[in-house]
Amino acid sequence: MVAILGYSREQIFTAVRDMYGAVARAPDDHFHFPVGRAAAEAIGYPAEQLDQLPATSLEAFAGVGHPFSAEAMQAGDTVLDIGAGAGNDALIAAGLVGDTGHVIALDLTRAMTRRIRQAVEEGGHHNVSVIEASAERLPLADGSVDCITSNGALNLVPDKRRAVAEMFRVLRPGGRLQIADVVIRRPVTVDCSEDPRLWVECVVGATVDEDLLAMFRDAGFEDIRIIRSVDYFAHSPSAQTREIAASFGAHSMELAMARGEHAPGLVRHWARRLNPVRGVRSLWRRGIIGAASLGLALLTCYGTMAALGLLAAMGAGVGLHEGAWAAAIALFAVLSVVAIAPGMRYHRNPGPVAVGAAGALVVCYALFVDYSLIVELTGFVILAVGVTWDIHHRRRTQARILGVQGAT
Ligand SMILES: C[S@@+](CC[C@H](N)C(=O)[O-])C[C@H]1O[C@@H](n2cnc3c(N)ncnc32)[C@H](O)[C@@H]1O
């Protein structure tokens, strides 16, 4: 999950309602994201599909992809559109499921649900109903839906795991999910709490792509397919948004999947979530694997020393291969330098890696050339300065790009 520090759920809901209320009321105003027919065309909606939509809905389109490329709907389906906005996808779905099917268009923002109701009335759609509710608490019975569609909403939801669990609950076993949403490649790790607006600008609330896929798998979804990645932010009229998006690797993804028979059991669920490979990847993306490696070097060095001392005091002497011990400590020290090196790509400062390398060299000198506790400790302190400096610079660079200077 993205580490957004300091936002309260209410702040997020208010910011979402303000932003998308404004889109619903005045879609021609200036927004940092593309809105309307041109936006839909740019992300791949075929003109014939858009020609069927009423202006009431189309002028306030704010989706981030074309979830229908998943072809998940069938005639007669009951479909739920989560974060339906002005109702474009709900109306397309209404045509696909036909008179024997039914579409429920759900959105958090009242001004959006008003727009959908108006479009539904104008078009005389008898198979569409509209609900104002949150994706985190769907007011629908278990297994009551055949297909869920969602476009650009999940990144705006504070508790995404809960929203995904709700999708699983209301879908019938074997039911299908088609979704387009914004994902990022590098998580936001700075405190943006002063400015909830950043959340609704679609990048700060987004999840790392791999984590989003894992979240669906953890909830019990199967056959997860990435249909397409879309360079959605390339179409943003705001240069700052384009810079933020590029810096975090933000783009949108169209996914298709099916609901499994059962949610994974507790043991399987936690075994997946606590998978060490997942943990290491997450530390790497957050730019703190250098600190973790340094921690392991210190633990291997002084933790082993303390454990040996304790065992000796208890009369249980244990032999240790000193060469292997020293090699393990050196390996973790060197790894922490290797891990901070990519930080230069963000902050363009070679200082942290130079200091870190000097620290690792001093540690290795103490370990392999001439041991002295003071020299060894000095090496670790210098290495820690390099690691901390790198983290500080990475965060400062993120804060500058997001325009939240001083938030680190
Ligand atoms: C980016 S817009 C996309 C709207 C629509 N899907 C479209 O393609 O035009 C996201 C929509 O999700 C809604 N939304 C945000 N958070 C939500 C939540 N927690 N529950 C339900 N809807 C939410 C917003 O009100 C907004 O209408």
The ligand as an ORCA input file, in Angstrom:
! r2SCAN-3c Opt
* xyz 0 1
  C     -11.899      9.402    -11.947
  S     -13.607      9.458    -11.670
  C     -14.174      8.316    -12.872
  C     -15.645      8.357    -13.057
  C     -16.223      7.367    -14.076
  N     -15.893      6.018    -13.755
  C     -15.787      7.686    -15.466
  O     -15.192      6.815    -16.119
  O     -16.044      8.808    -15.924
  C     -13.753      8.589    -10.157
  C     -15.140      8.513     -9.575
  O     -15.063      7.671     -8.416
  C     -15.868      8.203     -7.406
  N     -15.364      7.740     -6.109
  C     -14.242      8.128     -5.486
  N     -14.111      7.492     -4.304
  C     -15.180      6.684     -4.186
  C     -15.610      5.793     -3.189
  N     -14.917      5.613     -2.044
  N     -16.761      5.125     -3.379
  C     -17.490      5.303     -4.522
  N     -17.125      6.147     -5.500
  C     -15.984      6.837     -5.345
  C     -15.773      9.711     -7.595
  O     -16.879     10.376     -7.020
  C     -15.707      9.832     -9.104
  O     -16.974     10.029     -9.651
*
